[in-house]
Amino acid sequence: MAAPRRKFAKKYCKYSEMKVEFIDYKNLELIKMSLSERGKIMPRRLTGTSKRAQEMLEMAAKRARHMALVPYVVNTHNVTTPAFVK
């Protein structure tokens, strides 16, 4: 009996693909790739990030929060304008 086929694409590490050696807390473009819209760090099982890159990302995101480059909490209750304009 053959194994069932996958219905989704295999996840891969974006940081390994871009050949990133180190994720710095000042490089917000790299950090925001793995943050949700509420500012939470996305887990490895969803993003496909390697263990090494996820650890670097976690440290960089926490340092960026501490330096106030990335917010700890994003308040979505008091938003008066829509998220996107048609």
N, C-alpha and C positions, 0 to 999 in steps of 0.2 A: 504494500500500500504506500503510495507516494505521500510525502508531506504536503500539507496545504500551502498554497502560494501566499506570499505577503501581499497585502492590499495597500501597503503604504511604502514610500521610498525609505531607504536606509538612511538613518541620521548620520551626519558627519560633523566633525569639529570645524567650525568656521575659522577659529584662531590657528589651528594647524594648517588649514588650507591656505591662509594668508601668510604663513610662516612667521607668526608673531613669537618672538623670543620672550618678551616680558610685557605684561599689561600694567601700565603705570596709572596711578590715580588721577593724573592730570590729563590723560587722554580720554576725554568723555565720549568720543565717538565709538571707541572700542567697548567701553563700559555699557553704554546705552543699548548696544546690540543685544545684550542679554538681560536687560531690565524690562519689567512689564510696564504698562502705562501708569500703574500706580507706584512705580519705583521699587518694586520687589525684585530680588534676584531670581531669575528663572532656574528651575532645577535641571540637572543634567539629563534626566529621563525625557524631558520635553525638548531641550535644545540640541542634544547630541554632543555637547561639549566634552572634551576629554577631561580626565581627572586633574591633570596638571594645570590645564587652562582654567578649569572651574575654581581651583584653589587660588590661582593668581587673580582671577576675576573677583572672587569673594573678598580677598584682602584689599584690592584696589577700590571696590565699591564701598567698603566700610571706611576706608581712608578718605574717599571723596565725600562721603556723608559727614565725616568728622570735620573736614575742611569746608563744609557748606557748599560744595560744588554740585552735589546731588541731594535732593531733599530726603529726609527720613520718611515723611508721610505726605501723601498728596491728597488734599481734601477735594472731593468731587461733589460734595453736597451744596456748596455755595457758588457753584459755577453759574453765571448768569447768561453767558453766551453759549451757543451750541458748539459742539466739538468740531464740526465742520460746517461750512457755509455752502449751500447749493448754488 
